[in-house]
Amino acid sequence: MLDPKLIRSEPESIAEKLAVKGFTLDVEKLKELEAVRRQLQDKAQSLQAERNAYAKSMGKAIGEAKAKGEDIAPLKAKGEDLKKSCTQAEEELGEVQNQLDNYLSGIPNVPDAEVPAGNDEDDNVEIRSWGKPTQFDFEVKDHVDLGAESGLLDFETAAKITGSRFAVMRGGIARLHRALVQFMLDTHQLEHGYEEINVPYVVNRDSLYGTGQLPKFEEDLFKLEDDREFYLIPTAEVPVTNIYRNEIIEADQLPVKYTCHTPCFRSEAGSYGKDTRGMIRQHQFEKVELVQFVKPEDSTEVMEQLTGHAEAILQKLGLPYRTVILCGGDLGFSAARTYDIEVWLPSQQRYREISSCSNFRDFQARRLKARWRNPETGKPELLHTLNGSGLAIGRTLLAVMENYQQADGSIKIPTVLQPYMGGQTQIS
């Protein structure tokens, strides 16, 4: 959530910045709600002050009335009337405050000044690339056909078991999938200094609100039929970032760096009919996530480091990729800046997203009340949060399959993965 004080003091400036994201801030509505809130707050405070003053004087007044033999009912009635007026004013204030909070919670994060203007992914800007697109002297197959020929990647059985956009993996492909998880976790833990963490795959509504998935993106989530409002996680970002909800971290503990492997569950409600073939876009997939909690002055530098950690995985695997900065129209709700890493897929002759790395500044931390104690002031201040896929396992798997395929349909195993595959060098 954006700083309400900032929105109140600079609504036009905030509206101009949000326009880069394609979001229209209703400044007049905001001003009207704020004016009503202030009016009701003044009214509630005035009535409360009057009630408090009357309560202090009422005891004496009742005593004097009794001494004179007067009826004290009017004195008590006035006290009850003031109490009812205070309650009504507080309820009216609460209702308007809820309206204002709901509106504020739907306002996205302000993009960094470096974020380019644009409407969609076609307007994203490449900032670097690594490797050259893989060349073949035979007709390449996509991962679906490679998996079907070997019988090790099966979408039909998955559709029978569950439905579309699921997969069954067997034998060498299943082991390769597991090897990728192990390799990524080991690299991030041993080389990049992240602590491995294991978290629940089910979260509550407060957790999803804290990271910005709710209330705006509820249709993209799988909600459990449970009175407690539980949801399957769309990404490990949600449970891991919520570790520090309502917490204060001491300065000497920062940065906090976590890596986490989880399944992820998404309804893909907004992508009907898109990427329906294969493993590009599934309802259930797995990721190794990178999450960092840092001091505000460090987040820009950490953003580059975290992205480099994700890129290092692709370099070790020998997979060509490029990194782009997302334009305003393609930037996520909570992010101030996002780099997408896109891996080369020979079957599509194009780069496809395999990781998104984002700096949220203090946007998530304000919703989460995640803070650190500044030793210079001794006071708690909001953290900055960052995360990125390091990487998406299914998309990395298919990228390995396609880039390392051979003419006979077998798949070479990248050298770095062979120790995780018991020395195996190819999948036949």
C-alpha positions as a LaTeX table, in Angstrom:
\begin{tabular}{lrrr}
\hline
Residue & $x$ (\AA) & $y$ (\AA) & $z$ (\AA) \\
\hline
Met1 & 0.00 & 0.00 & 0.00 \\
Leu2 & 1.17 & 3.51 & $-0.75$ \\
Asp3 & 1.72 & 5.96 & 2.08 \\
Pro4 & $-1.74$ & 7.52 & 2.72 \\
Lys5 & $-0.07$ & 10.75 & 3.86 \\
Leu6 & 1.76 & 10.98 & 0.54 \\
Ile7 & $-1.43$ & 10.41 & $-1.43$ \\
Arg8 & $-3.25$ & 13.06 & 0.60 \\
Ser9 & $-0.48$ & 15.63 & 0.18 \\
Glu10 & 0.46 & 14.93 & $-3.46$ \\
Pro11 & $-2.54$ & 13.32 & $-5.19$ \\
Glu12 & $-1.92$ & 14.91 & $-8.60$ \\
Ser13 & 1.76 & 13.89 & $-8.61$ \\
Ile14 & 0.89 & 10.32 & $-7.61$ \\
Ala15 & $-1.82$ & 10.19 & $-10.29$ \\
Glu16 & 0.70 & 11.25 & $-12.94$ \\
Lys17 & 3.16 & 8.53 & $-11.91$ \\
Leu18 & 0.46 & 5.84 & $-11.77$ \\
Ala19 & $-0.62$ & 6.74 & $-15.31$ \\
Val20 & 2.62 & 5.06 & $-16.47$ \\
Lys21 & 1.06 & 1.81 & $-15.19$ \\
Gly22 & $-2.17$ & 2.56 & $-17.01$ \\
Phe23 & $-3.94$ & 3.21 & $-13.71$ \\
Thr24 & $-6.27$ & 6.18 & $-13.36$ \\
Leu25 & $-6.30$ & 7.59 & $-9.86$ \\
Asp26 & $-9.67$ & 9.22 & $-9.13$ \\
Val27 & $-8.27$ & 12.28 & $-7.37$ \\
Glu28 & $-11.67$ & 13.89 & $-6.86$ \\
Lys29 & $-13.14$ & 10.77 & $-5.27$ \\
Leu30 & $-10.09$ & 10.53 & $-3.03$ \\
Lys31 & $-10.43$ & 14.17 & $-1.98$ \\
Glu32 & $-14.15$ & 13.77 & $-1.31$ \\
Leu33 & $-13.66$ & 10.68 & 0.86 \\
Glu34 & $-10.83$ & 12.37 & 2.73 \\
Ala35 & $-12.91$ & 15.52 & 3.33 \\
Val36 & $-15.82$ & 13.47 & 4.69 \\
Arg37 & $-13.43$ & 11.44 & 6.85 \\
Arg38 & $-11.91$ & 14.59 & 8.38 \\
Gln39 & $-15.36$ & 16.07 & 9.00 \\
Leu40 & $-16.61$ & 12.93 & 10.73 \\
Gln41 & $-13.39$ & 12.59 & 12.70 \\
Asp42 & $-13.74$ & 16.15 & 14.00 \\
Lys43 & $-17.37$ & 15.45 & 14.86 \\
Ala44 & $-16.50$ & 12.22 & 16.69 \\
Gln45 & $-13.69$ & 13.86 & 18.62 \\
Ser46 & $-15.89$ & 16.82 & 19.58 \\
Leu47 & $-18.70$ & 14.57 & 20.82 \\
Gln48 & $-16.25$ & 12.40 & 22.73 \\
Ala49 & $-14.77$ & 15.48 & 24.41 \\
Glu50 & $-18.28$ & 16.68 & 25.31 \\
Arg51 & $-19.19$ & 13.25 & 26.68 \\
Asn52 & $-16.02$ & 13.06 & 28.76 \\
Ala53 & $-16.59$ & 16.52 & 30.20 \\
Tyr54 & $-20.21$ & 15.72 & 30.99 \\
Ala55 & $-19.22$ & 12.42 & 32.62 \\
Lys56 & $-16.84$ & 14.27 & 34.93 \\
Ser57 & $-19.48$ & 16.82 & 35.96 \\
Met58 & $-22.47$ & 14.47 & 36.09 \\
Gly59 & $-21.60$ & 12.90 & 39.43 \\
Lys60 & $-21.60$ & 16.26 & 41.14 \\
Ala61 & $-24.75$ & 17.36 & 39.34 \\
Ile62 & $-26.61$ & 14.18 & 40.35 \\
Gly63 & $-25.53$ & 14.66 & 43.96 \\
Glu64 & $-26.79$ & 18.24 & 44.01 \\
Ala65 & $-30.08$ & 17.23 & 42.36 \\
Lys66 & $-30.66$ & 14.48 & 44.92 \\
Ala67 & $-29.93$ & 16.90 & 47.75 \\
Lys68 & $-32.59$ & 19.26 & 46.40 \\
Gly69 & $-35.04$ & 16.42 & 45.81 \\
Glu70 & $-34.96$ & 16.97 & 42.02 \\
Asp71 & $-35.50$ & 14.31 & 39.36 \\
Ile72 & $-32.10$ & 12.97 & 38.16 \\
Ala73 & $-33.57$ & 11.11 & 35.13 \\
Pro74 & $-32.94$ & 14.03 & 32.72 \\
Leu75 & $-29.28$ & 14.13 & 33.77 \\
Lys76 & $-28.88$ & 10.41 & 33.08 \\
Ala77 & $-30.83$ & 10.70 & 29.82 \\
Lys78 & $-28.48$ & 13.40 & 28.56 \\
Gly79 & $-25.53$ & 11.14 & 29.35 \\
Glu80 & $-27.14$ & 8.29 & 27.42 \\
Asp81 & $-27.88$ & 10.60 & 24.48 \\
Leu82 & $-24.24$ & 11.71 & 24.35 \\
Lys83 & $-23.12$ & 8.08 & 24.49 \\
Lys84 & $-25.44$ & 7.16 & 21.59 \\
Ser85 & $-24.27$ & 10.20 & 19.60 \\
Cys86 & $-20.64$ & 9.21 & 20.11 \\
Thr87 & $-21.34$ & 5.63 & 19.05 \\
Gln88 & $-23.20$ & 6.78 & 15.94 \\
Ala89 & $-20.43$ & 9.22 & 15.00 \\
Glu90 & $-17.78$ & 6.52 & 15.44 \\
Glu91 & $-19.78$ & 4.10 & 13.28 \\
Glu92 & $-20.16$ & 6.73 & 10.55 \\
Leu93 & $-16.44$ & 7.48 & 10.73 \\
Gly94 & $-15.62$ & 3.76 & 10.60 \\
Glu95 & $-17.79$ & 3.26 & 7.52 \\
Val96 & $-16.10$ & 6.10 & 5.62 \\
Gln97 & $-12.68$ & 4.96 & 6.82 \\
Asn98 & $-13.41$ & 1.47 & 5.45 \\
Gln99 & $-14.42$ & 2.98 & 2.11 \\
Leu100 & $-11.19$ & 4.97 & 2.05 \\
Asp101 & $-9.07$ & 1.98 & 3.09 \\
Asn102 & $-10.69$ & $-0.21$ & 0.42 \\
Tyr103 & $-9.99$ & 2.41 & $-2.22$ \\
Leu104 & $-6.40$ & 2.88 & $-1.07$ \\
Ser105 & $-5.79$ & $-0.89$ & $-1.03$ \\
Gly106 & $-6.72$ & $-1.03$ & $-4.71$ \\
Ile107 & $-4.14$ & 1.59 & $-5.74$ \\
Pro108 & $-1.00$ & $-0.04$ & $-7.22$ \\
Asn109 & 2.58 & 0.80 & $-6.34$ \\
Val110 & 4.19 & 3.81 & $-7.99$ \\
Pro111 & 6.71 & 2.74 & $-10.66$ \\
Asp112 & 10.34 & 3.78 & $-10.42$ \\
Ala113 & 11.40 & 6.70 & $-12.59$ \\
Glu114 & 13.46 & 4.30 & $-14.77$ \\
Val115 & 10.42 & 2.23 & $-15.74$ \\
Pro116 & 9.73 & 2.82 & $-19.46$ \\
Ala117 & 6.31 & 3.82 & $-20.71$ \\
Gly118 & 4.36 & 1.18 & $-22.62$ \\
Asn119 & 1.18 & $-0.86$ & $-22.74$ \\
Asp120 & 2.21 & $-4.53$ & $-22.70$ \\
Glu121 & 5.07 & $-7.02$ & $-23.02$ \\
Asp122 & 5.84 & $-5.81$ & $-26.54$ \\
Asp123 & 7.00 & $-2.52$ & $-25.03$ \\
Asn124 & 9.43 & $-4.06$ & $-22.53$ \\
Val125 & 13.05 & $-3.02$ & $-23.04$ \\
Glu126 & 15.97 & $-5.44$ & $-23.29$ \\
Ile127 & 18.84 & $-4.45$ & $-21.02$ \\
Arg128 & 21.21 & $-7.39$ & $-21.62$ \\
Ser129 & 21.48 & $-10.87$ & $-23.09$ \\
Trp130 & 23.67 & $-13.92$ & $-22.56$ \\
Gly131 & 24.53 & $-16.70$ & $-24.99$ \\
Lys132 & 23.38 & $-17.16$ & $-28.55$ \\
Pro133 & 20.15 & $-18.89$ & $-29.62$ \\
Thr134 & 20.81 & $-22.62$ & $-29.98$ \\
Gln135 & 21.26 & $-23.77$ & $-33.58$ \\
Phe136 & 20.38 & $-27.25$ & $-34.90$ \\
Asp137 & 21.07 & $-29.12$ & $-38.15$ \\
Phe138 & 17.79 & $-31.03$ & $-37.85$ \\
Glu139 & 14.13 & $-30.12$ & $-37.39$ \\
Val140 & 13.60 & $-29.27$ & $-33.75$ \\
Lys141 & 10.72 & $-30.58$ & $-31.68$ \\
Asp142 & 9.00 & $-28.86$ & $-28.80$ \\
His143 & 9.00 & $-30.35$ & $-25.30$ \\
Val144 & 5.53 & $-31.81$ & $-25.77$ \\
Asp145 & 6.59 & $-33.95$ & $-28.73$ \\
Leu146 & 9.92 & $-34.85$ & $-27.09$ \\
Gly147 & 8.08 & $-35.97$ & $-23.97$ \\
Ala148 & 5.47 & $-37.91$ & $-25.94$ \\
Glu149 & 8.09 & $-39.80$ & $-27.98$ \\
Ser150 & 9.92 & $-40.95$ & $-24.86$ \\
Gly151 & 6.70 & $-41.51$ & $-22.93$ \\
Leu152 & 8.18 & $-39.59$ & $-20.00$ \\
Leu153 & 6.03 & $-36.45$ & $-20.18$ \\
Asp154 & 2.32 & $-37.21$ & $-20.29$ \\
Phe155 & $-0.40$ & $-34.58$ & $-20.52$ \\
Glu156 & $-3.23$ & $-36.94$ & $-21.50$ \\
Thr157 & $-3.01$ & $-38.99$ & $-18.30$ \\
Ala158 & $-2.86$ & $-35.77$ & $-16.26$ \\
Ala159 & $-6.01$ & $-34.55$ & $-18.00$ \\
Lys160 & $-7.74$ & $-37.82$ & $-17.10$ \\
Ile161 & $-6.66$ & $-37.54$ & $-13.47$ \\
Thr162 & $-7.46$ & $-33.85$ & $-13.05$ \\
Gly163 & $-8.03$ & $-31.79$ & $-16.18$ \\
Ser164 & $-6.20$ & $-29.59$ & $-18.63$ \\
Arg165 & $-3.00$ & $-27.72$ & $-17.75$ \\
Phe166 & $-1.49$ & $-30.46$ & $-15.62$ \\
Ala167 & 1.33 & $-32.92$ & $-16.37$ \\
Val168 & 2.57 & $-36.36$ & $-15.33$ \\
Met169 & 6.36 & $-36.88$ & $-15.45$ \\
Arg170 & 8.06 & $-40.26$ & $-15.39$ \\
Gly171 & 11.54 & $-41.75$ & $-15.24$ \\
Gly172 & 14.35 & $-39.54$ & $-16.49$ \\
Ile173 & 12.17 & $-36.46$ & $-16.91$ \\
Ala174 & 10.84 & $-36.72$ & $-13.35$ \\
Arg175 & 14.39 & $-37.14$ & $-12.08$ \\
Leu176 & 15.60 & $-34.19$ & $-14.16$ \\
His177 & 12.83 & $-32.07$ & $-12.68$ \\
Arg178 & 13.95 & $-33.04$ & $-9.18$ \\
Ala179 & 17.61 & $-32.45$ & $-10.09$ \\
Leu180 & 16.81 & $-28.90$ & $-11.16$ \\
Val181 & 15.21 & $-28.19$ & $-7.78$ \\
Gln182 & 18.23 & $-29.57$ & $-5.89$ \\
Phe183 & 20.70 & $-27.73$ & $-8.10$ \\
Met184 & 18.95 & $-24.38$ & $-7.73$ \\
Leu185 & 18.57 & $-24.65$ & $-3.96$ \\
Asp186 & 22.22 & $-25.68$ & $-3.54$ \\
Thr187 & 23.43 & $-22.82$ & $-5.73$ \\
His188 & 21.40 & $-20.16$ & $-3.95$ \\
Gln189 & 22.24 & $-21.48$ & $-0.50$ \\
Leu190 & 25.94 & $-22.30$ & $-0.93$ \\
Glu191 & 27.01 & $-19.66$ & $-3.47$ \\
His192 & 24.56 & $-16.78$ & $-3.06$ \\
Gly193 & 24.13 & $-16.82$ & 0.71 \\
Tyr194 & 20.39 & $-17.53$ & 1.02 \\
Glu195 & 18.94 & $-19.53$ & 3.89 \\
Glu196 & 16.76 & $-22.41$ & 2.69 \\
Ile197 & 13.29 & $-22.36$ & 4.22 \\
Asn198 & 10.24 & $-24.61$ & 4.02 \\
Val199 & 6.79 & $-23.03$ & 4.39 \\
Pro200 & 3.07 & $-23.95$ & 4.28 \\
Tyr201 & 1.44 & $-24.30$ & 0.87 \\
Val202 & $-1.85$ & $-22.99$ & 2.28 \\
Val203 & $-2.23$ & $-19.42$ & 3.52 \\
Asn204 & $-4.92$ & $-17.23$ & 5.03 \\
Arg205 & $-6.51$ & $-14.10$ & 3.65 \\
Asp206 & $-4.32$ & $-11.74$ & 5.68 \\
Ser207 & $-1.19$ & $-13.21$ & 4.08 \\
Leu208 & $-2.47$ & $-12.66$ & 0.55 \\
Tyr209 & $-3.52$ & $-9.12$ & 1.42 \\
Gly210 & $-0.07$ & $-8.42$ & 2.81 \\
Thr211 & 1.73 & $-9.23$ & $-0.44$ \\
Gly212 & $-0.88$ & $-7.60$ & $-2.66$ \\
Gln213 & $-2.73$ & $-10.57$ & $-4.19$ \\
Leu214 & $-5.91$ & $-9.59$ & $-2.37$ \\
Pro215 & $-8.34$ & $-8.03$ & $-2.82$ \\
Lys216 & $-7.59$ & $-7.28$ & $-6.48$ \\
Phe217 & $-6.59$ & $-10.72$ & $-7.81$ \\
Glu218 & $-8.90$ & $-13.13$ & $-6.01$ \\
Glu219 & $-10.10$ & $-14.74$ & $-9.24$ \\
Asp220 & $-6.55$ & $-15.91$ & $-9.97$ \\
Leu221 & $-6.39$ & $-17.90$ & $-6.73$ \\
Phe222 & $-7.58$ & $-21.36$ & $-5.70$ \\
Lys223 & $-9.71$ & $-20.89$ & $-2.59$ \\
Leu224 & $-10.38$ & $-23.89$ & $-0.36$ \\
Glu225 & $-13.95$ & $-24.66$ & 0.59 \\
Asp226 & $-13.33$ & $-23.87$ & 4.23 \\
Asp227 & $-14.90$ & $-21.42$ & 6.67 \\
Arg228 & $-11.42$ & $-20.16$ & 7.62 \\
Glu229 & $-10.78$ & $-18.65$ & 4.17 \\
Phe230 & $-7.69$ & $-20.66$ & 3.24 \\
Tyr231 & $-6.05$ & $-20.42$ & $-0.19$ \\
Leu232 & $-3.46$ & $-22.47$ & $-2.07$ \\
Ile233 & $-0.35$ & $-20.38$ & $-2.59$ \\
Pro234 & 0.18 & $-18.80$ & $-6.05$ \\
Thr235 & 3.90 & $-18.43$ & $-5.25$ \\
Ala236 & 6.26 & $-18.91$ & $-2.31$ \\
Glu237 & 6.51 & $-15.12$ & $-2.16$ \\
Val238 & 3.29 & $-15.09$ & $-0.11$ \\
Pro239 & 4.18 & $-17.33$ & 2.86 \\
Val240 & 7.87 & $-16.35$ & 2.92 \\
Thr241 & 7.27 & $-12.58$ & 2.87 \\
Asn242 & 4.60 & $-12.95$ & 5.56 \\
Ile243 & 7.15 & $-14.39$ & 7.99 \\
Tyr244 & 7.83 & $-10.81$ & 9.06 \\
Arg245 & 4.24 & $-9.57$ & 9.09 \\
Asn246 & 3.78 & $-7.50$ & 12.26 \\
Glu247 & 7.45 & $-8.05$ & 13.15 \\
Ile248 & 10.44 & $-5.77$ & 13.75 \\
Ile249 & 13.89 & $-6.91$ & 12.56 \\
Glu250 & 17.02 & $-5.55$ & 14.21 \\
Ala251 & 19.44 & $-3.75$ & 11.90 \\
Asp252 & 22.27 & $-6.26$ & 12.42 \\
Gln253 & 20.03 & $-9.05$ & 11.06 \\
Leu254 & 19.67 & $-7.39$ & 7.65 \\
Pro255 & 19.62 & $-8.33$ & 4.89 \\
Val256 & 17.44 & $-11.40$ & 5.44 \\
Lys257 & 17.74 & $-13.73$ & 2.41 \\
Tyr258 & 15.52 & $-16.78$ & 1.95 \\
Thr259 & 15.29 & $-19.34$ & $-0.82$ \\
Cys260 & 12.30 & $-21.66$ & $-0.92$ \\
His261 & 11.00 & $-24.45$ & $-3.14$ \\
Thr262 & 7.22 & $-24.88$ & $-3.33$ \\
Pro263 & 4.46 & $-25.92$ & $-5.68$ \\
Cys264 & 2.41 & $-23.00$ & $-6.94$ \\
Phe265 & $-1.28$ & $-22.99$ & $-7.84$ \\
Arg266 & $-2.93$ & $-20.51$ & $-10.19$ \\
Ser267 & $-6.32$ & $-20.48$ & $-11.84$ \\
Glu268 & $-4.96$ & $-18.54$ & $-14.84$ \\
Ala269 & $-8.33$ & $-16.81$ & $-15.01$ \\
Gly270 & $-6.93$ & $-13.92$ & $-17.01$ \\
Ser271 & $-5.18$ & $-16.05$ & $-19.63$ \\
Tyr272 & $-7.98$ & $-18.18$ & $-21.05$ \\
Gly273 & $-6.86$ & $-19.82$ & $-24.29$ \\
Lys274 & $-3.25$ & $-18.63$ & $-23.91$ \\
Asp275 & $-0.31$ & $-21.09$ & $-23.96$ \\
Thr276 & $-2.58$ & $-24.11$ & $-23.65$ \\
Arg277 & 0.02 & $-26.49$ & $-25.10$ \\
Gly278 & 2.55 & $-28.06$ & $-22.78$ \\
Met279 & 4.11 & $-26.71$ & $-19.60$ \\
Ile280 & 4.36 & $-22.99$ & $-20.31$ \\
Arg281 & 1.24 & $-22.08$ & $-18.34$ \\
Gln282 & $-0.14$ & $-24.64$ & $-15.90$ \\
His283 & $-2.47$ & $-24.63$ & $-12.91$ \\
Gln284 & 0.15 & $-26.43$ & $-10.80$ \\
Phe285 & 3.87 & $-25.88$ & $-11.16$ \\
Glu286 & 6.96 & $-25.55$ & $-8.99$ \\
Lys287 & 9.42 & $-22.75$ & $-8.36$ \\
Val288 & 12.50 & $-21.98$ & $-6.37$ \\
Glu289 & 11.88 & $-18.50$ & $-4.99$ \\
Leu290 & 14.29 & $-15.83$ & $-3.76$ \\
Val291 & 13.05 & $-13.34$ & $-1.14$ \\
Gln292 & 14.99 & $-10.56$ & 0.56 \\
Phe293 & 14.19 & $-8.06$ & 3.33 \\
Val294 & 16.56 & $-5.09$ & 3.25 \\
Lys295 & 17.14 & $-1.54$ & 4.45 \\
Pro296 & 15.48 & 1.03 & 2.15 \\
Glu297 & 18.81 & 2.51 & 1.02 \\
Asp298 & 20.00 & $-0.92$ & $-0.15$ \\
Ser299 & 17.07 & $-2.14$ & $-2.23$ \\
Thr300 & 18.16 & $-0.68$ & $-5.59$ \\
Glu301 & 21.55 & $-2.43$ & $-5.40$ \\
Val302 & 20.00 & $-5.64$ & $-4.04$ \\
Met303 & 17.58 & $-5.68$ & $-6.99$ \\
Glu304 & 20.54 & $-6.04$ & $-9.37$ \\
Gln305 & 22.18 & $-8.70$ & $-7.18$ \\
Leu306 & 19.02 & $-10.79$ & $-6.85$ \\
Thr307 & 18.43 & $-10.69$ & $-10.61$ \\
Gly308 & 22.03 & $-11.77$ & $-11.11$ \\
His309 & 21.47 & $-14.75$ & $-8.80$ \\
Ala310 & 18.60 & $-15.93$ & $-11.00$ \\
Glu311 & 20.61 & $-15.33$ & $-14.18$ \\
Ala312 & 23.50 & $-17.38$ & $-12.77$ \\
Ile313 & 21.31 & $-20.50$ & $-12.85$ \\
Leu314 & 20.74 & $-20.15$ & $-16.59$ \\
Gln315 & 24.42 & $-19.48$ & $-17.22$ \\
Lys316 & 25.42 & $-22.63$ & $-15.32$ \\
Leu317 & 22.86 & $-24.58$ & $-17.36$ \\
Gly318 & 24.17 & $-23.06$ & $-20.59$ \\
Leu319 & 20.76 & $-21.74$ & $-21.61$ \\
Pro320 & 20.66 & $-18.55$ & $-23.72$ \\
Tyr321 & 18.54 & $-15.78$ & $-22.22$ \\
Arg322 & 17.85 & $-12.09$ & $-22.20$ \\
Thr323 & 16.80 & $-9.74$ & $-19.40$ \\
Val324 & 14.21 & $-7.02$ & $-19.95$ \\
Ile325 & 12.84 & $-4.23$ & $-17.77$ \\
Leu326 & 9.05 & $-4.27$ & $-17.77$ \\
Cys327 & 7.24 & $-1.23$ & $-19.09$ \\
Gly328 & 4.59 & 0.49 & $-16.99$ \\
Gly329 & 1.67 & $-1.32$ & $-18.61$ \\
Asp330 & 3.20 & $-4.75$ & $-17.96$ \\
Leu331 & 4.36 & $-4.01$ & $-14.43$ \\
Gly332 & 2.65 & $-5.89$ & $-11.59$ \\
Phe333 & 0.32 & $-4.35$ & $-9.03$ \\
Ser334 & 2.79 & $-4.32$ & $-6.11$ \\
Ala335 & 6.07 & $-3.81$ & $-7.98$ \\
Ala336 & 7.99 & $-0.56$ & $-8.39$ \\
Arg337 & 10.37 & $-2.20$ & $-10.86$ \\
Thr338 & 10.55 & $-5.66$ & $-12.43$ \\
Tyr339 & 13.13 & $-7.42$ & $-14.55$ \\
Asp340 & 11.92 & $-10.43$ & $-16.52$ \\
Ile341 & 14.49 & $-13.04$ & $-17.48$ \\
Glu342 & 13.47 & $-14.80$ & $-20.70$ \\
Val343 & 15.00 & $-18.08$ & $-21.84$ \\
Trp344 & 15.39 & $-19.09$ & $-25.49$ \\
Leu345 & 12.96 & $-21.77$ & $-26.71$ \\
Pro346 & 14.06 & $-23.26$ & $-30.06$ \\
Ser347 & 10.58 & $-24.62$ & $-30.91$ \\
Gln348 & 9.07 & $-21.13$ & $-30.70$ \\
Gln349 & 12.13 & $-19.27$ & $-31.99$ \\
Arg350 & 11.65 & $-16.71$ & $-29.26$ \\
Tyr351 & 12.50 & $-15.86$ & $-25.67$ \\
Arg352 & 9.94 & $-16.76$ & $-22.99$ \\
Glu353 & 9.73 & $-15.60$ & $-19.38$ \\
Ile354 & 11.35 & $-17.91$ & $-16.84$ \\
Ser355 & 11.78 & $-15.50$ & $-13.94$ \\
Ser356 & 10.41 & $-12.18$ & $-12.70$ \\
Cys357 & 12.51 & $-10.23$ & $-10.20$ \\
Ser358 & 10.80 & $-7.32$ & $-8.46$ \\
Asn359 & 11.55 & $-4.52$ & $-6.03$ \\
Phe360 & 8.44 & $-3.59$ & $-4.06$ \\
Arg361 & 10.08 & $-0.78$ & $-2.05$ \\
Asp362 & 7.94 & $-0.35$ & 1.11 \\
Phe363 & 4.63 & $-1.18$ & $-0.62$ \\
Gln364 & 4.28 & $-4.71$ & 0.77 \\
Ala365 & 5.92 & $-3.82$ & 4.08 \\
Arg366 & 3.29 & $-1.16$ & 4.79 \\
Arg367 & 0.49 & $-3.69$ & 4.26 \\
Leu368 & 2.40 & $-6.27$ & 6.32 \\
Lys369 & 3.66 & $-3.85$ & 9.00 \\
Ala370 & 7.08 & $-5.43$ & 8.41 \\
Arg371 & 9.70 & $-3.16$ & 9.94 \\
Trp372 & 13.32 & $-2.81$ & 11.01 \\
Arg373 & 14.70 & $-0.80$ & 13.91 \\
Asn374 & 16.89 & 2.06 & 12.73 \\
Pro375 & 19.76 & 2.28 & 15.25 \\
Glu376 & 20.23 & 5.99 & 14.49 \\
Thr377 & 16.73 & 6.84 & 15.71 \\
Gly378 & 15.88 & 3.77 & 17.75 \\
Lys379 & 12.50 & 3.74 & 16.00 \\
Pro380 & 10.90 & 1.12 & 13.74 \\
Glu381 & 10.80 & 1.92 & 10.01 \\
Leu382 & 9.34 & 0.06 & 7.06 \\
Leu383 & 11.52 & $-2.53$ & 5.33 \\
His384 & 11.93 & $-2.90$ & 1.59 \\
Thr385 & 11.01 & $-6.31$ & 0.15 \\
Leu386 & 12.23 & $-7.97$ & $-3.05$ \\
Asn387 & 11.69 & $-11.34$ & $-4.66$ \\
Gly388 & 12.31 & $-13.28$ & $-7.82$ \\
Ser389 & 12.00 & $-16.75$ & $-9.31$ \\
Gly390 & 15.26 & $-18.53$ & $-9.12$ \\
Leu391 & 13.85 & $-20.25$ & $-11.29$ \\
Ala392 & 10.48 & $-21.64$ & $-12.41$ \\
Ile393 & 11.20 & $-25.40$ & $-12.50$ \\
Gly394 & 8.78 & $-26.49$ & $-15.24$ \\
Arg395 & 9.88 & $-23.79$ & $-17.66$ \\
Thr396 & 13.53 & $-24.54$ & $-16.93$ \\
Leu397 & 12.84 & $-28.23$ & $-17.57$ \\
Leu398 & 11.28 & $-27.60$ & $-20.95$ \\
Ala399 & 14.08 & $-25.16$ & $-21.86$ \\
Val400 & 16.65 & $-27.87$ & $-21.09$ \\
Met401 & 14.68 & $-30.43$ & $-23.08$ \\
Glu402 & 14.41 & $-28.21$ & $-26.14$ \\
Asn403 & 17.91 & $-26.68$ & $-26.11$ \\
Tyr404 & 19.65 & $-30.00$ & $-25.39$ \\
Gln405 & 17.62 & $-32.22$ & $-27.74$ \\
Gln406 & 19.40 & $-34.44$ & $-30.25$ \\
Ala407 & 18.35 & $-35.67$ & $-33.67$ \\
Asp408 & 17.23 & $-39.08$ & $-32.34$ \\
Gly409 & 14.93 & $-37.47$ & $-29.76$ \\
Ser410 & 17.24 & $-38.04$ & $-26.80$ \\
Ile411 & 18.12 & $-35.18$ & $-24.48$ \\
Lys412 & 21.60 & $-34.35$ & $-23.25$ \\
Ile413 & 21.88 & $-33.55$ & $-19.57$ \\
Pro414 & 23.74 & $-30.30$ & $-18.83$ \\
Thr415 & 27.09 & $-31.02$ & $-17.18$ \\
Val416 & 26.15 & $-29.16$ & $-14.00$ \\
Leu417 & 23.14 & $-31.45$ & $-13.48$ \\
Gln418 & 24.88 & $-34.75$ & $-14.07$ \\
Pro419 & 25.99 & $-35.20$ & $-10.42$ \\
Tyr420 & 22.33 & $-34.83$ & $-9.43$ \\
Met421 & 21.41 & $-37.49$ & $-12.01$ \\
Gly422 & 23.82 & $-40.16$ & $-10.74$ \\
Gly423 & 26.31 & $-39.43$ & $-13.51$ \\
Gln424 & 23.74 & $-39.92$ & $-16.27$ \\
Thr425 & 24.63 & $-37.92$ & $-19.39$ \\
Gln426 & 21.44 & $-38.17$ & $-21.44$ \\
Ile427 & 17.78 & $-39.16$ & $-21.35$ \\
Ser428 & 16.88 & $-41.56$ & $-24.12$ \\
\hline
\end{tabular}
